[in-house]
Amino acid sequence: MDLPHEAVLLRIFTGTADRWHMGPLYLAIVEKARERHLAGATVLRGTIGFGHSGRLHEEPALPVHPDQPVVVEIVDTEDKINAFLPVLDEMMESGLVTIEKAGVLQYGRQRTGFLTRLKQSLGYSHQVAKH
């Protein structure tokens, strides 16, 4: 298993009705994060939730609803997340933001394959034995 490296997870709790310059706030946050070259962002839609107002935000039986809960998750280094907070502060009128340390295992094209790592952990060399 790859060793985790330290990162920070920024979670922004908002709703689909929240706006930034006439568009959805959650989309604007993701676009700003991308413009600033943060490592990654994901938008998660909630089924039901409530915030400081106590008003219930829920997924309706009908396909269109004015306000559903949304969480935007952004992962990057502590320095890059801290640099992004003033941008976020300018965009947010209401909502909740959490910041927490996270251990990250990144999988991708550059990653050594499972079989190679298994052989290395068992002490096998990469050379094929000749008979």
C-alpha positions, 0 to 999 in steps of 0.5 A: 500500500502506498504511504499516505501524504498529509493534506487538508480536506475543505468541506463547504456545506451550502444549498442549490438555491445559494447563488454567486453572480447569477449561477449556482454557488457550488459550481462557482466554488468548483470553478474558482478552485480549478482556476487556482489549480487546487488538487481536486473538488467534488460536489455531493448532493444531499438527500436531506439536511438542515443548518443554523436556521433549522429549516429542513432542506430535502429532496422532494418527490417532484424533480424540481425543488428550490433548495437541496443540500450540497457539499463541496469537498476540496483536497489540497495542501494546507497552504493552498487551502489557506490561500483559497479561504479568502476567495471562499469568504468573498463568495459565501453569504451563508453556510458552513465550512469545515477544515480537517487534516486528511491522509491521502492515498492517490491512485493514478497512471503513475502508480506501480501495479499491484503485481509489481508491488506484491513481488517487491514486498515478497523480495522478488526481483524484476528479472525473469529467471532463465532456465 
